[in-house]
Amino acid sequence: MQRWRGLEDIPQDWGRSVVTIGSYDGVHRGHQLIIRHAVDRARQLGVPAVVVTFDPHPSEVVRPGSHPPLLAPHHRRAELMAELGVDAVLILPFTTEFSKLSPADFVVKVLVDRLHARAVVEGPNFRFGHKAAGNVEFLTEQGKEHDFEVEVVELHLTGAAGGGQPFSSTLTRRLVAEGDVAGAAEILGRPHRVEGVVVRGAQRGRELGFPTANVETLPHTAIPADGVYAGWLHTGGEAMPAAISVGTNPQFDGTERTVEAYAIDRVGLDLYGLHVAVDFLAYVRGQARFDTLDALLEQMAEDVKRCRELVAEADAEVR
């Protein structure tokens, strides 16, 4: 899959294509429906499928300081899109100048002049251009003028965890923030993932017999509510069952919020300096302060046992 940053990266000889545009943070199940439709239409027409997205998130430019927590960094989104069959991802730097493009200018500069759109696939609530003035009705009119089709993929609703609402990144972020990682996974179609480099922490876990990978998360990452979770620690292509702690470590009067993952039943791991990923499967309990160190150790052993069981059950379901 080709990855371009900015219009100038698009090959000069790029032909016609099917395009879909959006932030696509998380590439959740609603996004997947739109992207798959675009890929299917591209295959029918014999042209490539292109996803256009933005960096930073448009809200940060329009309303500085309002950058939402991110469900997935751009490289992860690109991986997920490639799995769906996308041929190219175009990341447009979202600047103040770019935000002032009128919907008509956006159509000409991006869709017509550079991507030579044959068809554009969007959801019914798609908005674009200066002050989000463009919508699918305007896009359809522009398509008639510039020789491209517009296809609208209807919204699908979540199940019980999402309260029957449309699939959305906003809802997913809320569930993650509440610690409902199972509900978030229902919308994402996979566990919520946090990535970063393993750095040295206080090393108390090692002293207590539960050495953890202290993950320095990427900027603006959507981090689950404080608590203990079952999940997986990914490194070097291997997914290891993990007990994950999120919070300030109240037992030792911590003040900095961290994400730490203990690779269950693994001995002698040296992950310092490595980029790792942590997948959240299930919430186990909230953060707590214990009366004695022995009480903490007893609870940690119970946490690891429970996490081991939950991951084994999930792995068995996949098999």
FENVEN-V268822 format. One record per residue. N is the residue number from 1. RES is the residue in one small letter. PSI is psi in whole degrees, -180 to 180 (none if undefined). BURIAL is # if it has 16 or more other ideal C-beta (glycine too) atoms within 10 Angstrom, else .. Layout:
n->{N N}
res->{RES RES}
psi->{PSI PSI}
burial->{BURIAL BURIAL}
This chain:
n->{1 2 3 4 5 6 7 8 9 10 11 12 13 14 15 16 17 18 19 20 21 22 23 24 25 26 27 28 29 30 31 32 33 34 35 36 37 38 39 40 41 42 43 44 45 46 47 48 49 50 51 52 53 54 55 56 57 58 59 60 61 62 63 64 65 66 67 68 69 70 71 72 73 74 75 76 77 78 79 80 81 82 83 84 85 86 87 88 89 90 91 92 93 94 95 96 97 98 99 100 101 102 103 104 105 106 107 108 109 110 111 112 113 114 115 116 117 118 119 120 121 122 123 124 125 126 127 128 129 130 131 132 133 134 135 136 137 138 139 140 141 142 143 144 145 146 147 148 149 150 151 152 153 154 155 156 157 158 159 160 161 162 163 164 165 166 167 168 169 170 171 172 173 174 175 176 177 178 179 180 181 182 183 184 185 186 187 188 189 190 191 192 193 194 195 196 197 198 199 200 201 202 203 204 205 206 207 208 209 210 211 212 213 214 215 216 217 218 219 220 221 222 223 224 225 226 227 228 229 230 231 232 233 234 235 236 237 238 239 240 241 242 243 244 245 246 247 248 249 250 251 252 253 254 255 256 257 258 259 260 261 262 263 264 265 266 267 268 269 270 271 272 273 274 275 276 277 278 279 280 281 282 283 284 285 286 287 288 289 290 291 292 293 294 295 296 297 298 299 300 301 302 303 304 305 306 307 308 309 310 311 312 313 314 315 316 317 318 319}
res->{m q r w r g l e d i p q d w g r s v v t i g s y d g v h r g h q l i i r h a v d r a r q l g v p a v v v t f d p h p s e v v r p g s h p p l l a p h h r r a e l m a e l g v d a v l i l p f t t e f s k l s p a d f v v k v l v d r l h a r a v v e g p n f r f g h k a a g n v e f l t e q g k e h d f e v e v v e l h l t g a a g g g q p f s s t l t r r l v a e g d v a g a a e i l g r p h r v e g v v v r g a q r g r e l g f p t a n v e t l p h t a i p a d g v y a g w l h t g g e a m p a a i s v g t n p q f d g t e r t v e a y a i d r v g l d l y g l h v a v d f l a y v r g q a r f d t l d a l l e q m a e d v k r c r e l v a e a d a e v r}
psi->{136 144 124 144 105 154 -31 -17 -15 129 141 -29 19 130 -154 159 164 131 144 143 138 167 -38 37 125 -25 55 -178 -32 -44 -42 -38 -44 -46 -43 -39 -43 -42 -44 -42 -38 -41 -40 -39 -9 32 167 157 128 134 129 126 -176 152 124 -178 134 -34 -30 -30 -43 -40 83 137 -1 16 122 155 137 135 -23 136 167 -37 -34 -41 -43 -40 -46 -39 -38 -39 -27 -4 8 140 -29 145 127 116 117 121 119 100 172 -41 -45 -37 -18 -1 130 158 -40 -41 -37 -45 -47 -50 -37 -57 -39 -58 -34 -42 -10 55 132 -33 150 130 127 169 166 -22 14 130 149 167 177 127 27 38 -22 143 -176 -30 -46 -41 -39 -42 -40 -35 -39 -36 -34 14 50 151 156 125 132 126 121 149 146 153 150 171 -152 -40 -34 2 23 21 164 147 132 152 -36 -46 -41 -43 -40 -44 -41 -46 -29 -6 4 72 -26 -42 -40 -39 -32 -37 -41 -29 11 167 149 138 140 136 161 -179 141 124 166 131 -149 -13 27 -35 -41 -42 -31 -2 8 74 128 154 115 108 118 99 157 155 142 15 138 108 133 162 155 137 -174 135 153 148 -151 147 119 128 135 32 1 136 113 132 139 151 124 133 130 129 -166 6 68 -23 -31 27 39 156 -22 130 129 162 117 136 127 118 109 131 18 134 140 20 135 99 1 131 -7 147 124 168 143 120 133 117 -51 146 134 -50 169 168 147 159 131 155 -34 162 -36 -39 -39 -46 -40 -42 -39 -39 -41 -40 -46 -42 -46 -41 -40 -44 -45 -42 -41 -41 -43 -42 -37 -38 -37 -40 none}
burial->{. # . # . . . . . # . . . . . # # # # # # # # # # # # # # # # # # # # # # # # . # # . . . . # # # # # # # # . . # # . # # . . . . . . . # # # # # # . # # # . # # # . # . # # # # # # # . # . . . # . . # . # # . # # # . # # # . # # # # # # # # # # . . # . # # # . . . # # # . # # . . # # . . . . # . # # # # . . . . # . . . # . . . # # # # . # # # # # # . . # # # . # # # # # # . . # # # # # # # # . . # . . . # . . . . # # # # # # . # # . . # # # # # # # # # # # # # # # . . . . # # # # # # # # . # . # . . . . . . # # # # # # # . . . . . . # . . . . # # # # # # # # # . . # . . . . . . . . # . . . # . . # # . # # # . # # . . # . . . . .}
